[in-house]
């Protein structure tokens, strides 16, 4: 899953996000979702989330399980 649908992103789920500073390079940061920050049901660049360590970015990939 690519993280564009809010319903696919779950609090506590393992995801790869792109941080604002890494948008040009596309570097991914892995972590667990603490909060969903995007209110709309979908977003073309990925749902914005806050990880448990406080980092904020848009979901690029959702890990299963």
MIDOSE-1310 file (N, C-alpha, C; in nm, 2 decimals, decimal comma, always signed):
residues 65
xxxx	+0,08/-0,12/+0,00/+0,00/+0,00/+0,00/+0,09/+0,12/+0,00; +0,04/+0,23/-0,07/+0,12/+0,34/-0,09/+0,10/+0,46/+0,01; +0,00/+0,45/+0,10/-0,02/+0,55/+0,20/-0,10/+0,67/+0,16; -0,17/+0,66/+0,05/-0,25/+0,78/+0,00/-0,39/+0,78/+0,06
xxxx	-0,44/+0,66/+0,11/-0,57/+0,66/+0,17/-0,56/+0,66/+0,33; -0,63/+0,75/+0,39/-0,62/+0,76/+0,54/-0,67/+0,63/+0,61; -0,77/+0,57/+0,55/-0,82/+0,45/+0,61/-0,72/+0,33/+0,61; -0,62/+0,34/+0,53/-0,51/+0,23/+0,52/-0,41/+0,25/+0,63
xxxx	-0,39/+0,38/+0,68/-0,29/+0,41/+0,78/-0,35/+0,39/+0,92; -0,28/+0,31/+1,00/-0,33/+0,28/+1,14/-0,23/+0,33/+1,24; -0,28/+0,39/+1,35/-0,20/+0,42/+1,46/-0,13/+0,30/+1,52; +0,00/+0,30/+1,54/+0,08/+0,19/+1,58/+0,13/+0,10/+1,47
xxxx	+0,09/+0,13/+1,34/+0,14/+0,06/+1,23/+0,28/+0,10/+1,19; +0,35/+0,01/+1,12/+0,49/+0,03/+1,08/+0,48/+0,09/+0,93; +0,54/+0,20/+0,92/+0,54/+0,27/+0,79/+0,68/+0,33/+0,75; +0,69/+0,36/+0,62/+0,81/+0,44/+0,57/+0,75/+0,57/+0,53
xxxx	+0,81/+0,68/+0,58/+0,77/+0,81/+0,55/+0,88/+0,89/+0,48; +0,84/+1,00/+0,41/+0,94/+1,09/+0,35/+0,93/+1,22/+0,44; +1,04/+1,25/+0,50/+1,04/+1,38/+0,58/+1,05/+1,50/+0,49; +1,00/+1,61/+0,54/+1,00/+1,74/+0,46/+1,14/+1,76/+0,40
xxxx	+1,24/+1,75/+0,49/+1,38/+1,77/+0,45/+1,43/+1,68/+0,34; +1,37/+1,56/+0,33/+1,41/+1,45/+0,24/+1,33/+1,45/+0,11; +1,24/+1,54/+0,09/+1,15/+1,54/-0,02/+1,22/+1,54/-0,16; +1,33/+1,61/-0,17/+1,41/+1,62/-0,29/+1,47/+1,48/-0,32
xxxx	+1,53/+1,42/-0,22/+1,60/+1,29/-0,24/+1,51/+1,17/-0,24; +1,39/+1,18/-0,17/+1,30/+1,07/-0,15/+1,35/+0,97/-0,05; +1,44/+1,01/+0,03/+1,50/+0,92/+0,14/+1,38/+0,88/+0,23; +1,37/+0,75/+0,27/+1,26/+0,70/+0,35/+1,31/+0,68/+0,50
xxxx	+1,22/+0,71/+0,59/+1,25/+0,69/+0,73/+1,14/+0,60/+0,78; +1,18/+0,49/+0,85/+1,09/+0,39/+0,90/+1,05/+0,42/+1,05; +0,93/+0,39/+1,08/+0,88/+0,41/+1,22/+0,74/+0,37/+1,24; +0,69/+0,38/+1,36/+0,55/+0,35/+1,40/+0,47/+0,48/+1,41
xxxx	+0,35/+0,47/+1,36/+0,26/+0,59/+1,36/+0,21/+0,62/+1,50; +0,23/+0,74/+1,54/+0,17/+0,79/+1,67/+0,04/+0,86/+1,65; +0,04/+0,95/+1,54/-0,08/+1,03/+1,51/-0,10/+1,05/+1,36; -0,22/+1,06/+1,32/-0,25/+1,09/+1,18/-0,28/+1,24/+1,18
xxxx	-0,21/+1,31/+1,09/-0,22/+1,46/+1,09/-0,31/+1,51/+0,97; -0,32/+1,43/+0,86/-0,40/+1,46/+0,75/-0,55/+1,43/+0,79; -0,64/+1,53/+0,77/-0,78/+1,51/+0,80/-0,86/+1,45/+0,68; -0,82/+1,48/+0,56/-0,90/+1,44/+0,44/-0,88/+1,29/+0,42
xxxx	-0,98/+1,22/+0,36/-0,97/+1,07/+0,34/-0,86/+1,03/+0,25; -0,81/+1,11/+0,16/-0,70/+1,08/+0,07/-0,61/+1,20/+0,05; -0,49/+1,17/+0,01/-0,40/+1,28/-0,03/-0,30/+1,23/-0,13; -0,28/+1,30/-0,25/-0,20/+1,25/-0,36/-0,05/+1,22/-0,32
xxxx	+0,00/+1,30/-0,22/+0,14/+1,28/-0,18/+0,16/+1,19/-0,06; +0,05/+1,14/-0,01/+0,06/+1,05/+0,11/+0,00/+1,12/+0,23; -0,05/+1,04/+0,32/-0,11/+1,09/+0,44/+0,00/+1,14/+0,54; -0,01/+1,26/+0,59/+0,09/+1,31/+0,68/+0,07/+1,25/+0,82
xxxx	+0,18/+1,20/+0,88/+0,17/+1,14/+1,01/+0,28/+1,18/+1,10; +0,27/+1,16/+1,23/+0,37/+1,18/+1,33/+0,41/+1,04/+1,38; +0,54/+1,02/+1,38/+0,59/+0,89/+1,43/+0,61/+0,89/+1,58; +0,62/+0,78/+1,64/+0,64/+0,77/+1,79/+0,76/+0,85/+1,84
xxxx	+0,86/+0,87/+1,75/+0,98/+0,95/+1,79/+0,96/+1,10/+1,76; +0,85/+1,14/+1,72/+0,82/+1,28/+1,69/+0,84/+1,33/+1,55; +0,90/+1,25/+1,47/+0,93/+1,30/+1,33/+0,79/+1,30/+1,25; +0,78/+1,40/+1,16/+0,66/+1,42/+1,08/+0,70/+1,41/+0,94
xxxx	+0,61/+1,33/+0,86/+0,63/+1,32/+0,72/+0,51/+1,26/+0,65; +0,52/+1,23/+0,52/+0,41/+1,17/+0,45/+0,44/+1,03/+0,42; +0,34/+0,94/+0,44/+0,36/+0,80/+0,42/+0,38/+0,76/+0,28; +0,49/+0,69/+0,26/+0,53/+0,64/+0,12/+0,50/+0,49/+0,11
xxxx	+0,50/+0,42/+0,22/+0,48/+0,28/+0,22/+0,43/+0,23/+0,35; +0,33/+0,14/+0,35/+0,27/+0,08/+0,47/+0,32/-0,07/+0,47; +0,38/-0,11/+0,58/+0,43/-0,25/+0,60/+0,31/-0,33/+0,65; +0,30/-0,45/+0,60/+0,19/-0,54/+0,64/+0,24/-0,61/+0,77
x	+0,14/-0,64/+0,86/+0,16/-0,71/+0,98/+0,21/-0,64/+1,10
